[in-house]
Amino acid sequence: MNYLKILPSVLIFLLAATVLISPDVAEAVGHEQAVTSDFIPVAILAGQSKAEVADALGSPEKCEKIKYGDKCAYKNGAVTIVFIGGKADWFTIHPKNALYHASSLSQLGLPTNIRPTFQNKHVLRWEMAPTLLEVALFPGAENTIFFIHVRARTP
């Protein structure tokens, strides 16, 4: 295989991934991510239909079809939920000023006395079976959370 042929594609992918996940880069290019300080009870919302989620969070601002199902944005885009098999399954939440600490799990209605399954300077991660498959907090600027990703049922 000629690696020089795929090198430009790999570099473009890495650059795009950096732009998508780095709060500093997002800020530098003028992208303002919506955030929420609302309580988002993911353990309760997991497995619910779009109608049930809308009762709790309000109507979605937009929904789009993706490979796995419908992806809907709530709370001005601060909360994104992927509905797999018609049920709320993957959550991405951009909390407002939440500390990069286990105590921030309380904003999701989850217990805060559980030690992370894995942690380093890039992620705090919990495997919370049987309730949720995984909860991961990703750091942003000044010891705050950039985003939270929750996988309820589907890996």
Secondary structure as UniProt FT lines:
FT   HELIX           3..21
FT   HELIX           23..28
FT   TURN            29..30
FT   HELIX           42..45
FT   TURN            46..47
FT   HELIX           50..57
FT   STRAND          62..66
FT   TURN            67..68
FT   STRAND          69..74
FT   HELIX           75..77
FT   STRAND          79..84
FT   TURN            85..86
FT   STRAND          87..93
FT   HELIX           102..108
FT   STRAND          118..120
FT   TURN            121..122
FT   STRAND          123..128
FT   TURN            129..131
FT   STRAND          132..139
FT   HELIX           141..143
FT   STRAND          144..151
//
